[in-house]
Amino acid sequence: MLTKILQNKQQLLWIVILVLLLVGIRFFEDQLFYDPFLAYFKSEYAHTKLPQYNVFKLFFSLGMRFYLNTVLSLFLLYVIFKDTKMVKFSILLYMILGSILLISFLFVLNFFGEENKLALFYLRRFLIQPIFILLFIPAFYYQKQVKR
């Protein structure tokens, strides 16, 4: 697959652009998104109280960040595999996983926040980082190889 990518320079350029956009979201997260937990989880959060937050702004911000990462990840999957069925399946997975994660995060935050800071940390991490693409690319690549 790497030789195919190197042969198609336009495809490689799109991959680089999409990855740089994902990195840009991470790099400019302070300016782009409302998230009082950014600084909180960078500090010694195990011994401090949760920061003050606006539930609606936080929900919208986390949702938008997940959505942006998802859109870029879906484009990346399409550029790499050129398979619309795979992208449609990924859309379904992202919708289900994103909904479950966002609802779980808000549920834990509102009902078990002070007692379950580690769960909050990891739920939030899955929402704000494009972790699923790191799982999907090798999984879909393996699936394509097995089909051959």
C-alpha positions, -999 to +999 in steps of 0.1 A: +000+000+000+029+024+008+042+020-028+008+028-042+007+060-020+041+070-031+032+065-068+002+087-064+016+121-052-017+139-053-031+113-029-001+117-006-005+155-007-042+151+004-032+128+032-006+153+045-031+182+043-058+162+062-033+151+089-020+187+092-056+199+096-061+173+124-029+185+140-041+221+136-073+214+155-052+200+183-027+229+182-053+257+182-077+239+207-075+268+232-086+294+207-112+273+188-131+255+215-146+261+249-131+236+273-124+244+309-110+209+313-080+216+291-061+233+318-077+212+345-065+179+332-030+193+325-027+201+362-028+179+393-065+172+388-068+142+411-066+165+442-086+195+430-123+202+424-138+202+389-137+236+372-167+257+367-183+250+333-213+258+312-230+225+302-244+238+270-213+255+258-192+224+267-216+200+250-216+221+218-179+226+219-171+189+224-196+180+198-182+204+172-147+192+179-157+156+175-176+165+143-146+183+128-122+155+136-148+130+122-152+149+089-114+151+084-110+114+094-137+104+069-120+123+041-087+107+051-103+072+049-117+080+015-084+094+002-065+063+014-090+036+004-113+051-023-142+030-010-175+047-004-190+017+013-162+018+039-168+055+044-205+050+048-199+023+074-174+046+092-200+074+093-224+050+110-197+039+135-187+076+142-224+085+148-229+057+172-196+060+190-198+098+192-233+097+206-224+071+232-193+090+242-209+124+244-239+112+264-216+091+287-193+121+293-222+144+303-238+117+324-205+110+343-198+147+346-232+156+360-237+126+383-203+112+392-178+139+383-159+143+415-157+106+421-149+096+386-123+120+373-103+093+354-135+082+335-141+119+326-105+122+314-107+092+291-142+099+278-132+134+270-100+122+254-119+099+230-142+129+221-115+155+214-088+134+198-091+116+165-084+082+181-108+062+160-090+069+128-059+053+143-081+022+148-100+023+115-071+026+091-053-005+102-086-024+106-098-015+071-064-021+056-063-056+071-099-062+059-089-053+023-058-075+025-079-105+037-104-101+009-076-104-017 
